[in-house]
């Protein structure tokens, strides 16, 4: 087995790492994906719809590896998943205000977060928009906007743009 290290160089990258294990289901799923390959069917059976939603979130964050597996009695192979990293190396220095902002975003109540996420979602529209334009329009610091987008399961970064996340685009 290959030993892969996730290097966190930017404070905003802490948000998805912290959010990847913020519920008992996500934590247990991460543990199971670290030890074995599971298909979406396996995850649905063991963890329910919340597990499948968490899987899409992990995929968006590029925290899991995929491969196709042939199963007995099936004509087509199934996509299976495994946690990509075995170690996380946090190597960053940031002003206290930035650290505080990131930790606040990672631990923000869902209701409060959802309102902010929806504002960003509406602002980027169907086509997506440049990060700096969205930050300016919404009056957010780059750190705040980055953290909010990295927490989202509806938004993603593509280069210098923020776009609405389409799970089918990563499949």
Steps between C-alpha positions, in 0.01 A plus 500: 500500500626844408548755778353834390527824694247784477697823546303796632684821405206740505275562801185459290605141424438419868125549454442189285735293717301594810163462324594155367454358851241734653224240542509144636403366153779691320756395761402132477494520117850651492620219726338232281634657177848512653496125558322370190351575158122551504248552219220755520263205551709383800496852644124538451440165672732573794461879544175593323437814298714709736796276414443542124478879545825493702662297222412770243646761737824298537517463122458876452785559747715243317547304822416162349644279231284301258536182298271265314439154646336199339248328724377145476181470297514855361547596138655839562763598756413722797687814598659452841647755738788516746633784714791651308720624785649311791660809660424871521785749533388847612773744409371855505544827680223758501388806692285421803202674337523264199532190721200616705295562184575152363420323827177701533395395148584134565292496820218734390142383562348348186210749491735801504739336251217406260395866467855603407540205264175593323617863454818373333308241295265771370792738432695250286196407288487224241825597328721557805700816568848618583584468868599867544174623339291289739704611804457864402126470429429322829740717703697199626868465567678246278561280808131499594380426146759225449406333828127516424545351151731224625237400758224485238364191332327726242797717392856438383812674376611455142816699444421859600127447472226388735243272339201299604614146578380229262577151636444348154784715364748317726366151428 
